[in-house]
Each structure stands twice: as C-alpha cells, then as structure tokens.
Amino acid sequence: MPIARSRYASRGNVAERESGGEKVAEFEDWEDASRVVADVYFPHELTVLSGTDRPELQLSSVDFGPVTIGRITWGVDVAIECEYPGSYEINIPLAGVLESRGDGGAVVSGPGQASVFSADTPNRITRWDATCSVLGVKFDRDHLEREADRILGAPLRSRLVLPNQIDLTGAAGDWRRLVASLSDQLEGADTLTNPLVSQQIAGAVTTAFVLAVSPPSEEAAPAPRPGMVRRVLDALHDDPSRPWTAADMAEIAGTSVRRMQETFADYVGSSPSATLLDIRLDRAHAELAAGGSGVTVTDVAFRWGFSSPARFAAAFKKRYGMTPSQALRDS
C-alpha cells in the first residue's frame, strides 16, 4: 500500500512542500494553496474572507490508504464549498471555531467537538476562522462503510449514517486522543509510513471511530461462546505476523468488535490485541533464542508484525526482563 507524507509551510509569498526532507513543490497564491489542499483532501471552492492575497496555509498529512490524517490551518478567515466525493471527513478544531451549514442545518464546532461531513453530500464551511487549527481525518467511503458493518457485526451492507457533530468530551475522546497522538508524529514519522504497519493503523483509527459514534445495542447480548474465541485464537496462531485489525478478528469470530472483546475478557482474561501481542512475542523470543547466522533484531521485529524495532524492544523487555539483543547474544 503506497503511503504519502506531506508537509507544507508558508514562507512569505511562497510555501514549500517537504517530503522526506526534500522540497518538491511551491506555490505563490491562494489558488495554488487551494490546489495543495485538494490534492490531500477534496476538490473544493475556496473563498478568502479576509481579503489578503498572501497564502498562510500550514498543512501536514499522512495518507494511510483508506484513512488520511492531517493538520491544517489557513491562517486567515476562509469559506469552503465541497461535496466530499467518495469519502467522509471529520474535522476536529484544536483551536478557534469552524462554522458550517448543510442539509442538517448550521453546525458550530470548537475544541472538544468535531464537525462531520458525509460522503457525496454538498456542504459549506461558512467560516473557518484565522485561528482555527483543524485535525482532519478522511475516511474512504467504501472502507468506512464496509468496516462499520464488520465492526458492528451487521448482517447486511448498509449506508453509514453519522451525526453532523460529535462530542469529543465523552466516549469519542479515546478516538480523538488516538488520532491526535498519530498526528503529533507527522513530522519525521518514518515508522508511521512503513507499509507493514499502515493497514493496522488505518484499522485501529477506523475501529475506534465506529465504536465511538455507535452506542452499544440495548438488545440482550447472546451468551458468550468459547467457539468464537477458539476460531480467533487459531487464526492468530496460524498467522501472527498478519497486519490484524479488530474488524478482521471480529469477522472470524462472527460477531461485533464489542462482543468479541467482551468474550475474550470472559474466556481469555485479556483483549484480542493483547493476546496477539503475546503470540508475537512468543514467536520472536523463540527465533532469537534459536539464534543462527544472519538473524537480526530488526528482521525479527518486522517478521512478527511489530511496527518498529524500538516498540518491539520495549514490549520484549517488559515481558522477558531483557532486551532482544541480549536474548540473541545468549542464544
């Protein structure tokens, strides 16, 4: 899966785009600034409300395939008209105010809230104020709708219905913190752009979002089924290096993500993700202990599905009381 990381920062009348430390593009006016944002997010019609001709755009983004995460500040008051073709957009103001109007009426969002723009639905941001810094998350429509059905255990494919605004001070706060944590790593985020982990990141962001905006069903849940756990455990043991997402596991379990997590807690005493970590550590430890010529900690980390050698080393030491390098030397 190709991953793109971009950073744009205005410099007087010129903005420089950096990718991997190399300047690859520049723009001199708001038309070019608008084009840059359209390349990352959506085609749109931009209106600069303050009357200035000097671009003030600040944009950082990482494209994980079906999910794009970025931070954007226009630096002046602007209005934007967009139809959000093929994707959903969730705009989280980190500062300032974002005002919009669509079929559902007017929405005003500030810190602690998020404005939601549904796929293929005309909407107008009537004022994105000069101080408003937005954490923007774009979900590919087919990806989000398909994953929502898998995460919630829906028997049939259905069009996702989202609210126009999300309160991030409640249950959705965990999703907001996850996205913010990833966005904090946008600059120099080499491990984030590793194709080996991009699918897992996109899956984690999607799962957390769907669970945040979908309250638990009030219907009585079926009794926990140990067979459900066995199916997932067998799949994890068979292929622990696969970039597993919670939706993948729930699909094998034949239920929703929430129900799968509850059943794992009842029968395993840990979450599916913690169980997967244990399996991966067991395999990695066995390989390091066996040693052999040409074995490296980095190769072992990536072979068993870890996103980076540093994270692998931290988890390994917590589990075994030694570093992977020590385990390899002792083999």
Buried (B, 14 or more C-beta within 10 A) or exposed (E): EEBBBBBBEBEEEEBBBBEEEEEEBBBBEBEBBBBBBEBBBBEBEBBBBEEEEBBBBBBBBBBBBBBBBBBBBBBBBBBBEBBBEEBBBBBBBBEBBBBBBBEBEEBBBBBBBBBBBBBEBEBBBBBBBBEBBBBBBBBBBEBBBBBBBBBBBEEEEEEBEBEBBBEBEEBBEEBBEBBBEBBEEBEEBEBBBBEBBBBBBBBBBBBBBBBBBBEEEEEEEEEBBEEBBEBBBEBBEEEBBBBBBBBBBBBBBBBBBBBBBBBBEEBBEEBBBEBBBBBBBBBBBEBBEEEEEEBEBEEBBBBBBBBBBEEBBEBBBEBBEBBBBBBBEEE
